Amino acid sequence: MTIPGRRRSDTDRLGDSTPGSDDSPNRPHGWVKKLVIALAVVIVIVVAAETIVSAVLKPPVVRHTSRLDYQSGNFSQWSEQQLHRFEQEAIVTSPARRGYPQTARFTVAPGDQTSGQTGLERAEVAADDARTGDPAEGQDQWFAWSSFFPTGTHVDMPSGWLVFTQWHQTGNTGVPNVSFGLTRSNPVGVWLSAAGQGFRGGQPTWAGEWNLGAIPTNAWVDFVVHITWSTNPKVGHITVKINGTQVADTPAATLYSGMSAYMKQGIYRASSAQTQTIYHTGTRIGPTEDSVTRETCMTSPGNDVPILGYFRRLACRWRS
């Protein structure tokens, strides 16, 4: 009850208001509470969705046939090192491709000849045919790796050559089944060669060569290669992607009769007055494209960007 003539105090007026009612003068702003609750709900939904995608809906990762990616910190993933001097091959941390902190450095200087050969110089690692996945007639394999060619990398004119990745037949006769080398051009590019089927006069009865175009230097270059192994050029096939762009898709004989093949990587070249260095990392072998490229997709530049990076990583997981 209010006594006539007495003015109600602020305390009295506040006491007459129902806590939480719309007419309470000191009621906290309702929209702020609602916004906080809404944001909390969104965060819960996003976290739950990512958990479901990762744990339930994420497609299974296909295991690699072999991982020759140098991330062991040494060359133990490979079967053999082929070099003239110990200093020619080393595991370094710079330059490092995103997702692969360990890098293999290969250097060849004049006179770095191996196995008593003359006119040929090398610094390579080799995986035996078992670590390469035992290539056999009709078999499909996918390979992926990244290479770094320093500024100024070039091949001697007019007749020099340099191979940086190859699949060599298990016999000693003939040229490699499949090889990637550098072109004698400016800017430098990549050439692909293939040979197989049989031999005539010590030479393959089938051979082919393709110029795949210029490549950037002083930057990591990603290679993805699909090989169908066969002595028959109508059955064998090679597909190549460089930095995500398909640059070759061709039938080819990719095996010699009665032989398998094994992978090699590094530098193999004609004798030169140059000292050359090339870096490789992330070498993987698998039965499908996804088995060798999913992790490259996950570690590509831009995937650490807030929000946008999340959706890019999600797309990588779902990519078929």
HULIN-V670016 format. One record per pair of residues at least 24 apart in sequence whose ideal C-beta (glycine too) atoms are under 10 Angstrom apart, sorted by the first residue. I is the first residue (numbers start at 1). J is the second residue. Records with the same first field share a line. If there is no record, write none. Layout:
BEGIN
I: J + J
END
This chain:
BEGIN
46: 307 + 310
49: 314
50: 310 + 313 + 314
53: 313 + 314 + 317 + 318
54: 314 + 317
57: 317 + 318
58: 314 + 317 + 318
59: 290 + 294 + 317 + 318 + 319 + 320
61: 286 + 290 + 291 + 294 + 295 + 317
62: 142 + 286 + 287 + 288 + 289 + 290 + 291 + 292 + 294
63: 286 + 287 + 291
64: 133 + 142 + 144 + 283 + 284 + 285 + 286 + 287 + 291 + 292 + 295
65: 131 + 132 + 133 + 134 + 141 + 142 + 143 + 284 + 285 + 286 + 287 + 291 + 292
66: 127 + 130 + 131 + 132 + 133 + 141 + 143 + 263 + 283 + 284 + 285 + 286
67: 131 + 282 + 283 + 284 + 285 + 286 + 292
68: 104 + 125 + 127 + 131 + 132 + 143 + 145 + 263 + 265 + 280 + 282 + 283 + 284 + 285
69: 99 + 100 + 102 + 104 + 144 + 145 + 146 + 280 + 281 + 282 + 283 + 284 + 295
70: 100 + 101 + 102 + 103 + 104 + 105 + 125 + 145 + 265 + 279 + 280 + 281 + 282 + 283
71: 99 + 100 + 101 + 102 + 103 + 281 + 282 + 283
72: 102
73: 101 + 102
74: 102 + 104
75: 104 + 125
77: 125 + 127 + 131 + 283
78: 104 + 124 + 125 + 126 + 127 + 128 + 131 + 263 + 264 + 265 + 266 + 283
79: 125 + 126 + 127 + 128 + 129 + 130 + 131 + 132 + 262 + 263 + 264
80: 124 + 125 + 126 + 127 + 128 + 262 + 264
81: 123 + 124 + 125 + 126 + 266
82: 114 + 115 + 122 + 123 + 124 + 125 + 126 + 264 + 266 + 268
83: 107 + 108 + 112 + 114 + 122 + 123 + 124 + 125 + 266 + 267
84: 108 + 109 + 111 + 112 + 113 + 114 + 115 + 121 + 122 + 123
85: 109 + 111 + 112 + 123
87: 112 + 123
88: 112 + 114 + 121 + 122 + 123 + 124 + 266 + 267 + 277
89: 123 + 124 + 125 + 266 + 267
90: 123
91: 281
92: 279 + 281
94: 279
95: 148 + 150 + 218 + 219 + 220 + 279 + 281
96: 148 + 220 + 279 + 281
97: 145 + 146 + 147 + 148 + 219 + 220 + 221 + 222 + 279 + 280 + 281 + 282 + 296 + 299
98: 146 + 220 + 282 + 296 + 298 + 299 + 300 + 301 + 302 + 303 + 304
99: 146 + 281 + 282 + 295 + 296 + 297 + 298 + 299 + 300 + 303
100: 145 + 146 + 220 + 280 + 281 + 282 + 283 + 295 + 296 + 299
101: 281
102: 281 + 282
103: 146 + 148 + 220 + 279 + 280 + 281 + 282
104: 145 + 147 + 265 + 266 + 278 + 279 + 280 + 281 + 282 + 283
105: 148 + 266 + 277 + 278 + 279 + 280 + 281
106: 147 + 164 + 265 + 266 + 267 + 268 + 276 + 277 + 278 + 279 + 280
107: 266 + 267 + 275 + 276 + 277 + 278 + 279
108: 162 + 266 + 267 + 268 + 269 + 271 + 272 + 274 + 275 + 276 + 277 + 278
109: 272 + 273 + 274 + 275 + 276 + 277
110: 271 + 272 + 273 + 274 + 275
111: 271
112: 267 + 269 + 271 + 272 + 275 + 276
113: 271
114: 268
117: 271
118: 271
119: 270 + 271
120: 268 + 269 + 270 + 271
121: 162 + 267 + 268 + 269 + 270 + 271 + 272 + 274 + 276
122: 163 + 264 + 266 + 267 + 268 + 269
123: 266 + 267 + 268 + 269 + 276 + 277 + 278
124: 163 + 164 + 165 + 166 + 168 + 264 + 265 + 266 + 267 + 268
125: 263 + 264 + 265 + 266 + 280 + 283
126: 166 + 168 + 262 + 263 + 264 + 265 + 266
127: 167 + 262 + 263 + 264 + 265 + 283 + 285
128: 170 + 260 + 262 + 263
129: 167 + 168 + 169 + 170 + 259 + 260 + 261 + 262 + 263
130: 260 + 262
131: 262 + 263 + 285
132: 167 + 168 + 170 + 260 + 261 + 262 + 263 + 264 + 285
133: 229 + 260 + 261 + 262 + 263 + 285 + 286 + 287
134: 229 + 260 + 261 + 262
135: 167 + 169 + 170 + 177 + 178 + 227 + 228 + 229 + 230 + 254 + 255 + 259 + 260 + 261 + 262 + 263
136: 229 + 230 + 255 + 259 + 260 + 261
137: 228 + 229 + 230 + 231 + 232 + 235 + 236 + 254 + 255 + 257 + 260
138: 228 + 229 + 230 + 232 + 235 + 236 + 255
139: 227 + 228 + 229 + 230 + 254 + 255 + 260 + 287
140: 226 + 227 + 228 + 229 + 237 + 287 + 288
141: 167 + 225 + 226 + 227 + 228 + 229 + 254 + 261 + 263 + 285 + 286 + 287 + 288 + 292
142: 224 + 225 + 226 + 227 + 239 + 284 + 285 + 286 + 287 + 288 + 289 + 290 + 291 + 292 + 293
143: 167 + 178 + 223 + 224 + 225 + 226 + 227 + 240 + 263 + 283 + 284 + 285 + 286 + 292
144: 222 + 223 + 224 + 225 + 226 + 241 + 282 + 283 + 284 + 285 + 286 + 289 + 291 + 292 + 293 + 294 + 295 + 296
145: 180 + 221 + 222 + 223 + 224 + 225 + 263 + 265 + 280 + 281 + 282 + 283 + 284 + 285 + 292 + 296
146: 220 + 221 + 222 + 223 + 243 + 279 + 280 + 281 + 282 + 283 + 296
147: 180 + 190 + 215 + 220 + 221 + 222 + 223 + 242 + 265 + 278 + 279 + 280 + 281 + 282 + 283
148: 216 + 217 + 218 + 219 + 220 + 221 + 277 + 278 + 279 + 280 + 281
149: 182 + 188 + 190 + 215 + 216 + 217 + 218 + 219 + 220 + 221 + 276 + 277 + 278 + 279
150: 217 + 218 + 219 + 276 + 277 + 278 + 279
151: 216 + 217 + 218 + 219
152: 188 + 217 + 218 + 274 + 276
153: 182 + 187 + 188 + 215 + 217 + 218 + 274 + 276 + 277 + 278
154: 182 + 183 + 184 + 185 + 186 + 187 + 188 + 217 + 274 + 276
155: 181 + 182 + 183 + 184 + 185 + 186 + 188 + 189 + 191 + 269 + 270 + 272 + 274 + 276
156: 184 + 269 + 270 + 271 + 272 + 273 + 274
157: 184 + 185 + 186
158: 184
159: 184 + 270
160: 184 + 269 + 270 + 271 + 272 + 274
161: 191 + 193 + 268 + 269 + 270 + 272
162: 188 + 191 + 267 + 268 + 269 + 270 + 272 + 274 + 276 + 278
163: 191 + 193 + 264 + 265 + 266 + 267 + 268 + 269 + 270
164: 190 + 223 + 264 + 265 + 266 + 267 + 268 + 269 + 276 + 278 + 280
165: 190 + 223 + 225 + 263 + 264 + 265 + 266 + 268 + 278 + 280 + 283
166: 193 + 261 + 262 + 263 + 264 + 265 + 266 + 268
167: 194 + 225 + 227 + 229 + 254 + 255 + 260 + 261 + 262 + 263 + 264
168: 259 + 261 + 262 + 263 + 264 + 268
169: 195 + 196 + 204 + 255 + 256 + 258 + 259 + 260 + 261 + 262
170: 255 + 256 + 258 + 259 + 260 + 261 + 262
171: 199 + 256 + 257 + 258 + 259 + 260 + 261
173: 199 + 202 + 203 + 204 + 256 + 259
174: 198 + 199 + 202 + 203 + 204 + 205 + 207 + 256 + 259
175: 203 + 204 + 207 + 256
176: 204 + 261 + 262 + 264 + 268
177: 204 + 227 + 229 + 236 + 238 + 252 + 253 + 254 + 255 + 256 + 259 + 260 + 261 + 262
178: 225 + 227 + 229 + 236 + 238 + 240 + 252 + 254 + 255 + 261 + 263
179: 209 + 264 + 268
180: 212 + 223 + 225 + 240 + 242 + 265
181: 209 + 268 + 269
182: 215 + 267 + 269 + 276 + 278
183: 211 + 212 + 213 + 214 + 215
185: 211 + 213 + 214
186: 214
187: 213 + 214 + 215 + 216 + 217
188: 214 + 215 + 216 + 217
189: 213 + 214 + 215 + 242 + 247
190: 214 + 215 + 221 + 223 + 240 + 242 + 247 + 248
192: 225 + 238 + 240 + 247 + 248 + 250 + 252
193: 252
194: 227 + 233 + 236 + 237 + 238 + 248 + 250 + 251 + 252 + 253 + 254 + 255
195: 252 + 253 + 254 + 255 + 256
196: 229 + 230 + 231 + 232 + 233 + 236 + 252 + 253 + 254 + 255 + 256 + 257 + 259 + 261
197: 230 + 231 + 232 + 233 + 236 + 252 + 253 + 254 + 255 + 256 + 257
198: 231 + 253 + 256 + 257 + 258
199: 256 + 257
204: 253 + 256
205: 231 + 233 + 253 + 256 + 257
206: 231 + 232 + 233 + 236 + 252 + 253 + 254 + 256
207: 233 + 252 + 253
208: 233 + 238 + 250 + 251 + 252 + 253
210: 238 + 240 + 247 + 248 + 250 + 252
211: 247 + 248
212: 240 + 242 + 245 + 247 + 248
213: 242 + 245 + 247 + 248
214: 242
215: 242 + 243 + 247
216: 242 + 243
219: 243
220: 279 + 281 + 282 + 301
222: 282 + 293 + 296 + 300
223: 247 + 280 + 282 + 283
224: 284 + 289 + 292 + 293 + 296
225: 285 + 289 + 292
226: 288 + 289 + 292
227: 252 + 254 + 255 + 261
228: 252 + 254 + 255
229: 253 + 254 + 255 + 260 + 261
230: 254 + 255
231: 255 + 256 + 257 + 258 + 259
232: 257
239: 289
241: 289 + 293
244: 293 + 296 + 297 + 300
288: 320
289: 319 + 320
290: 316 + 319 + 320
293: 319
294: 319
END
